[in-house]
């Protein structure tokens, strides 16, 4: 138990350092490649911070722990919206450019319906469905890249200079692309390592209390593998990089379902537990709709809205553990 607590503390320090490096590098790369910070947050940051979910779900699927594999994806998406967006808004209200996020919010809501497609095949995500999901992810990425280029072309040089100053870069001497890419790579390595430590220590403690694999996947593993998103979004919000904070969460949720669940099902068909259809998948969909509603009211996520989302997540976790 003591070792697990020490590992937990170390993981939090590693995650903080990784998030700092990732945000700095991502903003610099956005300007260097002529794409919007939102697109970088949606792809490099969003998908990169989902690396722990990918590795965890794949290993769980290969080891025959399908409940952890599926629970990790669904639980992470619930955590991303209710906990991470809620906590980030509580720290600093998140300004939202509806022009940028409108289509992405619709995509998040649409992909949140995918688990219900498995009801057509006996509650199992088949290999064919998995391959189709990965193909859809490829189409989404290409479309997002083109949109990101168009968006950045409309931005003024003054805004780019302001962003550089916010992250501590010298506007007269911009960081080289290599340095920025290395910063992103180092940040991702630290985030993956930190989340692995967090999942390992927390899962060991949970199993000692006799908690089921599905609940562990939906809560502890999902929260642990979502730690990169949490730290990255909070750091981005503190640095007033709301495009990256929001893009990180939206991109991560899209990648979790199309990429992680798709790849995992392509490797081995994934059966979805009845509880997921009754509670967890509907809540994941409801959280996506709630986030879209809040972002449309006032073009930002306010502190009261953040508190509401956090309270909803706490209630969900409490229900899972009390009803287990």
PyMOL commands that set and color helices and strands:
alter all, ss='L'
color gray80, all
select helices_A, chain A and resi 2-32+37-48+51-62+66-91+98-111+114-121+127-154+157-166+177-208+213-225+227-238+242-267+274-296+303-322
alter helices_A, ss='H'
color red, helices_A
select strands_A, chain A and resi 94-95+124-125+270-271+300-301
alter strands_A, ss='S'
color yellow, strands_A
deselect
rebuild
show_as cartoon
